[in-house]
Amino acid sequence: MSEIDGIEIYEPPKQSGRGQLVDSVIMLALLMVVLFGVTYFVQASASTSEVKVRPVAQLPITPAEKAQFQTLIDQDVTDLAGVNQQVADNQARPGSEQYPIGVLALIATILVIGVYLTFVYVVSFRQYRDVIRERFGPREGGGAGVSR
């Protein structure tokens, strides 16, 4: 803290260049993991079944969907085989075949989210206490109550 005209002005600590570099590298690494993870998931979940290619007019979809798919084909966004594959992949399947959920993946997801939230809580609370201690000094008397 510094004093100007008898008033203490709080100056937060400065982060070193090395600390900023480490933070940047960690953020870039996390970004790459997320991007490659999504790419891997999309590639792994791509359909492997072969579908007979039919004209858009013969597909079992609503007229609005037919018009949208035809527009996408006309604009060269997709092709007829891709549209047929998408329609086949989105057809309803009985029971648990529609949305299969891996129990192991579900448990791993819950654990990762729980660990992350616990980490954020612990680090945030520690940083909060550090800021309070830095701003107001160490606790006097060690009591848990609020002094007025």
N, C-alpha and C positions, 0 to 999 in steps of 0.2 A: 504494500500500500504506500501511496505517496501523499504528502500533505500540500495543499494549496490553501493559503489563508486560514490555516487552522482546521480545515475540513479534510478528513481522510478520503481519498479517492481510491476505489477498488481497481486494481489492475490484475486481470486474470493471467495465469501463467501462459507463456508462449510455447508453442509446440516447435520442436527442433525440425530442421530440414530432413534429418534422418527419419524422425517419427512420421512426417508427412509422406515421405517416400514409402515407408513400410505400409502406411494406411492405403496409399494409392495402389501398391502392388497387391495387397489383400483384396481390395475392391475389384481390381481387374481379374484376379484369379477367381473370385466368386462369380463375376459376370461370365467368364469363359465356362465355368462349370455349369452354370444355368443354361447358357446357350447350347453347349454341346449336349447337355442332358436332355433338353427338349428335342434337339435334332435326333438323338439316339432313340428317344421314346417314340417319336413320329415314325422313324424308319422301322423300329421294331414292331409297331402296331399296324403297319401297312398291311392291307389285305393281300392274301396270297391266292385267293380263289379266282378261277377264270370264269368270266361271264360272257355269255353270247351277246354280241353287240346288236342292239335294236335301235331303230330310229326313235328320236325323242317323243314323237307322237304315240308310240306304243308302250312307253314306260308307265308303270303303275304309280303315277304321281299326279298331283293336282294340276289343273290347267295353269295356275299361276307359276308353279314350279317348272312346268314345261316351258313356259315363256322365258323364265329366268335362265334356264339351262340353254335354251336356244340362243338367247342374247350372248351368253358367255362363249358359246361355240362360234357365233358370228364374229365376235371380237377377238377370236383366237386366244382366249384366256385358258380354255380347256378344249379337249377333243371329245368326240362321241364315245370312244372307249372309256375315257375317264369318267364321263357322266354316267354311263352304264354301271361302272364299278362302284361309284359313289351311291347310286340308287340301290344297288344290290347289297352294299354294306350297311345301309340304313334301314333295311327291311326288318320288321319286328321278328324276333325269335322267341320261342317259348321259354318260360321260367328263367332260370339263372343264366341261360346262354346269352341273353340280351346284354347284360352288363356283368360280366364275370369279375369277381373281386378276389384277389389273392389274399388270404388271411395273413401270410407272412409280410406281404407288402403293406397291408393295412396296419399291422402292429408296428412295423418299422417306421411308417409315416407318423403314427401317433407318438412314438418314442422320440423321433427327431424333432417334432414340433414341441413336445414337452421339454426336452433338453434345451432347445433354443429359447423358449419363453423363460425357463429358469435362469439361463445364462443372462438374458437381457435384464431380468429383474435384479439379479445379484449385482451385476456390473452397474446398473443404473443407481441402485441404492448406495453402493460404495462411492460412486462419483458424487451423488447428492451429499453424502456425509462429508466428503473431502471439500466440496465447495462451501458448505456451511462452516466447517472448521477453518477453512482458509479465510472466509469473509468475516467471521465473528470471533475467531480464536478458539482455543480448546474450551471444552465444557468446564465451567467452574463448579466445584463441589461434587461433581460426578453424579448428581441426582438425575432422575429420569423426568422430573417435572419441568414445566415451562416457567422460566423466571420472568417477572414483569417489572 
